[in-house]
């Protein structure tokens, strides 16, 4: 599977580095023999592009998310306690469902 991914990366490395920047695509770039400067530049362009997209999306969603953020700002302690209680309850439920741990 890794060889197939490496071969595909060898063909489409520029697009993959721009549209999916990150440590995994950087590792594939290194394994595929992509020049380091090219990989860094394309990764940078990709990260900046995703930052712009996320910023724009945040601006568009702001009218819907602002009331939720304001509510959480006003009720930070109860919201945190509720979240911790839900996580603890889920953990207990899944551990009991799995049964005793075998050693």
NORBEL-V353762 format. One line per field, one symbol per residue. ss: DSSP state (~ for helix, > for strand, _ for the rest). phi: phi as a letter, one per 40 degrees, with the letter a starting at -180 (. if undefined). psi: psi as a letter, one per 40 degrees, with the letter a starting at -180 (. if undefined). Layout:
ss=???
phi=???
psi=???
This chain:
ss=_~~~~~~~~~~~~~~~~~~___~~~~~~~~~~___~~~~~~~~~~~~~~~~~~~~~~~~~~~~~~~~~~~~~~~_~~~~~~~~~~~~~~~~~~~~~~~_____
phi=.ccccccccccbcccccccbciccccccccccgcdccccccccccccccccccccccccccddccdccccccccbcccccccccccccccccccccccgcccb
psi=dddddddddddfdddddddgiadddddddddefhhdddddddddddddddddddddddddedddddddddddddfdddddddddddddddddddddddaihi.
